[in-house]
Amino acid sequence: MKAAQLIKYDKKDPLIEIRDINSQLLGAHDLLIKTKTTAVNPLDNLISHGDLKLVVPYKLPQTMGNEFVGTIEKVGPEVTNFKIGDRIFARNPVNNIGAFAQKIVINEKAVAKVPEYLSDQEAVAVPLTALTAMQAFQLLNLKAGQTLFISGGSGSFGAMAIPLAIAQGYKVITTGNETSRARLEKLGVEKFLNYKTEDYTKAVANVDAVIDTIGGEETIKQLSILKDGGEIVSLKGMPNREFAKEMNMGLAKELLFNVAARKIEKEAKKRNQNYHFIFVQANGQQLEEAAKILEKNQIHPLIGNQYSLTEVNAALADVAHRKSLGKVIINF
């Protein structure tokens, strides 16, 4: 089968090639999936650039891709909840990525059935962002009626996270480009701020929780709008010791990440705030819960440019340079 494989890490020009590879063996609880479409994410660029080698040290060559939609071709002997022909979607497990391939072997606990109202292209925009949102909500421990600030809400993460947050009863404040204002207000955000003309640090204060999608110095800035005792989850900040423990990375990486996140955690501690870093995990049950919320509200994800597998490098560049407003997709 054909697959897009990372051959060499590189910050500027990683080597990714289309190769013929063999499919993995099917375990007792595994599914063999014929891939219909896969999504391209900033995560894929972080992996190929080598930025995540300390978090997940993939051995090369590594088939790329972190989320997909497909149909089941074969089931393991102990699979009970799925059958041949089911249309399913998933975020690949961290230790078993490989969605940029014609066929995928994946554990049944990682997948969920695709809601019928979604096309394949819409559905593939759901798993990674929806699971990130659901797992961020868990870390934040928010209650209905509390206020959540999501930076960069006009991107693909916001398109999933905002309706899911509102369905949980959270009051959402977000930033984004002006062209997205009407769409996000229609989703139900309490307050929208144009990031080019409005300074959120002056317009927002004492929110209960923050989901940081930007990282860098913006993570520090977002602490200033968070209440004393508030919680912040970063998708792009520095991993910390708490994260290393949760991932069972060992003492060496616990100490390393403790140093890496010292600045942000020192700032958070001044106001008794808690900083979390998240690296989303596969979870079929959570994805099923998110899908039910999206179906109930008939949320249709934004779709960006679409490519073939042979155009994988162009698709990755599209994401890196933010050419598409919606999710970038590879169709099979």
C-alpha positions as CSV (number, residue, x, y, z in Angstrom):
1,M,0.0,0.0,0.0
2,K,1.0,3.6,-0.5
3,A,2.0,5.8,2.5
4,A,3.6,9.2,3.1
5,Q,6.7,8.5,5.3
6,L,9.0,10.9,7.1
7,I,12.5,9.9,6.2
8,K,14.5,12.7,7.7
9,Y,13.7,15.4,10.4
10,D,14.5,18.9,9.4
11,K,13.3,22.3,10.7
12,K,13.0,23.8,7.2
13,D,12.9,21.0,4.7
14,P,12.0,17.6,6.2
15,L,12.2,14.7,3.8
16,I,8.8,13.0,3.2
17,E,8.3,10.4,0.5
18,I,5.5,8.3,-0.9
19,R,6.5,4.7,-0.4
20,D,5.1,1.2,-0.7
21,I,4.8,-0.4,2.7
22,N,3.3,-3.5,4.3
23,S,0.2,-3.2,6.5
24,Q,0.6,-4.0,10.2
25,L,-0.6,-7.3,11.6
26,L,-4.2,-7.3,12.9
27,G,-4.5,-7.9,16.7
28,A,-7.4,-9.3,18.6
29,H,-9.0,-5.9,19.3
30,D,-7.8,-4.2,16.1
31,L,-9.6,-2.9,13.0
32,L,-8.2,-2.8,9.5
33,I,-9.4,0.5,7.9
34,K,-9.5,1.5,4.3
35,T,-8.7,5.2,4.5
36,K,-11.1,7.6,2.8
37,T,-9.7,10.9,3.8
38,T,-7.1,12.3,6.3
39,A,-6.5,15.7,7.8
40,V,-3.3,17.7,7.9
41,N,-2.5,19.5,11.1
42,P,0.1,21.8,12.6
43,L,1.0,18.7,14.7
44,D,2.2,17.0,11.5
45,N,4.6,19.8,10.8
46,L,5.9,19.8,14.4
47,I,6.6,16.1,14.1
48,S,8.4,16.4,10.7
49,H,10.5,19.4,11.9
50,G,11.7,17.4,14.9
51,D,10.1,19.7,17.4
52,L,8.5,16.9,19.3
53,K,11.4,14.4,19.5
54,L,11.7,14.9,23.2
55,V,7.9,14.2,23.7
56,V,7.5,11.4,21.1
57,P,10.8,10.1,19.6
58,Y,9.5,8.4,16.4
59,K,11.9,6.0,14.8
60,L,12.3,6.8,11.1
61,P,11.0,6.1,8.6
62,Q,7.6,6.9,10.1
63,T,4.3,7.0,8.3
64,M,2.8,10.4,9.0
65,G,-0.7,11.5,9.8
66,N,-2.8,11.8,13.0
67,E,-6.5,11.6,12.1
68,F,-8.6,10.0,9.5
69,V,-12.0,8.8,8.2
70,G,-12.3,5.3,6.8
71,T,-14.4,2.2,6.4
72,I,-13.7,-1.1,8.3
73,E,-12.4,-3.9,6.0
74,K,-11.6,-6.5,8.7
75,V,-12.0,-6.8,12.4
76,G,-10.0,-8.7,15.0
77,P,-11.5,-11.8,16.6
78,E,-12.4,-10.1,19.9
79,V,-13.9,-6.9,18.4
80,T,-17.6,-6.6,19.4
81,N,-18.6,-3.0,18.9
82,F,-17.8,-2.5,15.2
83,K,-18.4,-4.5,12.0
84,I,-17.1,-4.6,8.4
85,G,-18.4,-1.6,6.5
86,D,-18.8,0.8,9.4
87,R,-17.6,4.3,8.7
88,I,-15.4,5.4,11.5
89,F,-13.0,8.2,12.4
90,A,-10.2,8.6,15.0
91,R,-7.2,10.5,16.3
92,N,-4.4,7.9,15.9
93,P,-2.8,6.8,19.2
94,V,0.4,8.7,19.8
95,N,2.4,5.4,19.5
96,N,0.6,4.4,16.3
97,I,0.3,7.4,14.0
98,G,0.1,6.7,10.3
99,A,-3.1,8.2,8.8
100,F,-1.3,9.2,5.6
101,A,-1.7,5.7,4.3
102,Q,-4.1,3.8,2.2
103,K,-4.8,1.4,5.0
104,I,-4.6,1.7,8.8
105,V,-4.6,-0.9,11.6
106,I,-5.9,0.7,14.9
107,N,-7.3,-0.5,18.2
108,E,-11.1,-0.4,18.5
109,K,-10.9,1.8,21.6
110,A,-9.4,4.6,19.6
111,V,-12.3,5.0,17.1
112,A,-15.9,6.1,16.9
113,K,-18.6,5.9,14.3
114,V,-19.0,8.9,12.1
115,P,-22.3,10.8,12.5
116,E,-24.4,10.3,9.4
117,Y,-24.9,14.0,8.9
118,L,-21.2,14.7,8.2
119,S,-19.5,14.1,4.9
120,D,-16.1,12.3,5.0
121,Q,-14.3,15.7,4.5
122,E,-16.2,17.3,7.3
123,A,-15.8,14.4,9.6
124,V,-12.1,14.2,9.3
125,A,-11.9,17.8,10.7
126,V,-13.3,16.5,14.0
127,P,-11.2,14.0,15.9
128,L,-8.0,15.8,16.8
129,T,-9.6,19.1,17.7
130,A,-12.7,17.7,19.4
131,L,-10.6,15.4,21.6
132,T,-8.2,18.2,22.4
133,A,-11.1,20.3,23.5
134,M,-12.7,17.5,25.6
135,Q,-9.4,16.6,27.3
136,A,-8.7,20.3,27.9
137,F,-12.1,20.7,29.6
138,Q,-11.2,17.8,31.9
139,L,-7.9,19.5,33.0
140,L,-9.7,22.8,33.5
141,N,-12.4,21.3,35.6
142,L,-14.9,24.0,34.6
143,K,-18.5,24.2,35.7
144,A,-21.5,25.4,33.7
145,G,-21.7,29.2,33.8
146,Q,-18.0,29.8,34.2
147,T,-16.0,31.8,31.7
148,L,-13.5,30.3,29.3
149,F,-11.1,32.3,27.1
150,I,-9.9,30.6,23.9
151,S,-7.2,32.4,22.0
152,G,-7.2,32.1,18.2
153,G,-10.8,30.9,18.1
154,S,-11.2,31.5,14.4
155,G,-9.0,28.5,13.5
156,S,-9.9,24.9,13.1
157,F,-9.5,24.2,16.9
158,G,-12.0,27.0,17.7
159,A,-14.5,25.6,15.2
160,M,-14.7,22.5,17.3
161,A,-13.9,23.7,20.8
162,I,-16.3,26.6,20.9
163,P,-19.6,24.7,20.2
164,L,-18.4,21.9,22.5
165,A,-17.7,24.4,25.2
166,I,-21.0,26.2,24.8
167,A,-22.8,22.8,24.9
168,Q,-21.1,22.3,28.3
169,G,-22.6,25.5,29.5
170,Y,-19.4,27.6,29.5
171,K,-19.4,31.3,28.6
172,V,-16.8,31.6,25.8
173,I,-14.7,34.6,25.0
174,T,-12.4,34.3,22.0
175,T,-10.1,36.2,19.6
176,G,-9.8,35.8,15.8
177,N,-9.9,37.6,12.4
178,E,-12.7,39.9,11.6
179,T,-14.0,37.7,8.8
180,S,-14.9,35.0,11.4
181,R,-16.8,37.3,13.7
182,A,-20.3,36.5,12.5
183,R,-19.7,32.8,12.3
184,L,-18.3,32.6,15.9
185,E,-21.0,34.9,17.3
186,K,-23.6,32.6,15.6
187,L,-22.0,29.7,17.5
188,G,-22.8,31.5,20.7
189,V,-19.6,33.2,21.9
190,E,-20.2,35.8,24.7
191,K,-17.5,38.1,23.4
192,F,-15.4,38.2,20.2
193,L,-12.2,40.3,19.8
194,N,-10.5,41.2,16.6
195,Y,-6.9,40.2,17.3
196,K,-5.6,42.9,14.9
197,T,-7.4,45.9,16.4
198,E,-8.3,44.9,20.0
199,D,-6.0,44.0,22.9
200,Y,-7.5,41.2,24.8
201,T,-5.4,41.9,27.9
202,K,-7.2,45.3,28.2
203,A,-10.7,44.1,27.2
204,V,-10.9,40.9,29.3
205,A,-10.2,40.1,33.0
206,N,-10.8,37.5,35.7
207,V,-11.8,34.6,33.4
208,D,-12.1,31.3,35.1
209,A,-10.0,29.3,32.6
210,V,-7.9,29.7,29.4
211,I,-7.1,27.5,26.5
212,D,-4.0,28.8,24.9
213,T,-3.6,27.9,21.2
214,I,-0.7,30.3,20.4
215,G,2.2,29.6,22.8
216,G,5.3,31.6,23.3
217,E,5.0,35.0,25.1
218,E,1.2,34.9,24.4
219,T,0.9,32.2,27.1
220,I,2.4,34.6,29.7
221,K,0.1,37.4,28.5
222,Q,-3.0,35.1,28.9
223,L,-2.1,34.6,32.6
224,S,-2.9,38.3,33.1
225,I,-6.6,37.9,32.2
226,L,-7.0,34.7,34.3
227,K,-8.4,35.0,37.8
228,D,-6.5,34.2,40.9
229,G,-6.6,30.4,41.3
230,G,-7.6,30.0,37.6
231,E,-6.5,27.2,35.3
232,I,-4.7,27.5,31.9
233,V,-4.2,24.7,29.4
234,S,-1.7,25.3,26.6
235,L,-1.7,23.5,23.3
236,K,1.6,25.1,22.1
237,G,3.4,26.1,25.3
238,M,6.2,24.3,27.1
239,P,5.6,20.8,28.4
240,N,6.0,20.6,32.2
241,R,6.8,18.0,34.8
242,E,3.1,17.2,35.4
243,F,2.8,16.3,31.7
244,A,5.9,14.1,31.8
245,K,4.5,12.2,34.7
246,E,1.2,11.7,33.0
247,M,3.0,10.4,29.9
248,N,5.3,8.1,32.0
249,M,8.3,9.6,30.4
250,G,10.7,8.9,33.3
251,L,12.6,11.1,35.7
252,A,15.1,12.5,33.3
253,K,12.4,14.1,31.1
254,E,10.4,15.1,34.2
255,L,13.4,17.2,35.3
256,L,14.1,18.5,31.8
257,F,10.5,19.7,31.3
258,N,10.4,21.1,34.9
259,V,13.2,23.4,33.8
260,A,11.7,24.2,30.4
261,A,8.3,25.3,31.9
262,R,9.9,27.1,34.9
263,K,9.2,30.6,33.5
264,I,5.5,30.1,32.8
265,E,4.9,28.1,36.0
266,K,6.7,30.8,38.1
267,E,4.4,33.5,36.6
268,A,1.3,31.3,37.2
269,K,2.3,30.6,40.8
270,K,2.3,34.4,41.6
271,R,-1.5,34.3,41.3
272,N,-2.0,30.8,42.5
273,Q,-2.8,29.7,38.9
274,N,-2.3,26.2,37.5
275,Y,-0.5,25.7,34.2
276,H,-1.2,22.5,32.1
277,F,0.3,21.3,28.8
278,I,-1.7,19.0,26.7
279,F,-0.8,16.5,24.0
280,V,-4.1,15.0,22.9
281,Q,-4.6,11.2,23.3
282,A,-6.8,8.8,21.2
283,N,-10.1,8.1,23.0
284,G,-13.0,6.6,21.1
285,Q,-15.4,7.1,23.9
286,Q,-14.7,10.8,24.2
287,L,-14.9,11.2,20.5
288,E,-18.3,9.5,20.5
289,E,-19.5,11.9,23.2
290,A,-18.2,14.9,21.2
291,A,-19.8,13.6,18.0
292,K,-23.2,13.4,19.7
293,I,-22.9,17.1,20.8
294,L,-21.9,18.1,17.3
295,E,-24.8,16.1,15.7
296,K,-27.3,17.6,18.1
297,N,-26.2,21.1,17.2
298,Q,-25.6,20.2,13.5
299,I,-22.1,21.7,13.5
300,H,-20.4,21.5,10.1
301,P,-16.6,22.0,10.3
302,L,-14.8,24.4,8.0
303,I,-13.0,22.7,5.1
304,G,-9.9,24.2,3.5
305,N,-7.9,23.1,0.5
306,Q,-7.9,19.5,-0.5
307,Y,-5.0,17.4,-1.9
308,S,-4.1,13.9,-3.0
309,L,-1.5,11.8,-1.2
310,T,1.1,12.6,-3.8
311,E,0.7,16.3,-2.9
312,V,1.4,15.7,0.8
313,N,4.3,18.2,0.9
314,A,2.1,20.9,-0.6
315,A,-0.6,20.1,2.0
316,L,1.9,20.4,4.9
317,A,3.1,23.7,3.4
318,D,-0.5,24.9,3.2
319,V,-0.9,24.3,7.0
320,A,2.5,25.8,7.8
321,H,1.7,29.0,6.0
322,R,-2.0,29.1,7.0
323,K,-3.2,29.3,3.4
324,S,-6.6,27.7,4.3
325,L,-9.1,29.0,6.8
326,G,-10.5,25.5,7.3
327,K,-9.1,22.1,7.8
328,V,-6.6,21.0,5.1
329,I,-7.4,17.5,3.8
330,I,-5.9,14.7,1.8
331,N,-8.4,12.5,-0.1
332,F,-7.7,8.9,-1.1
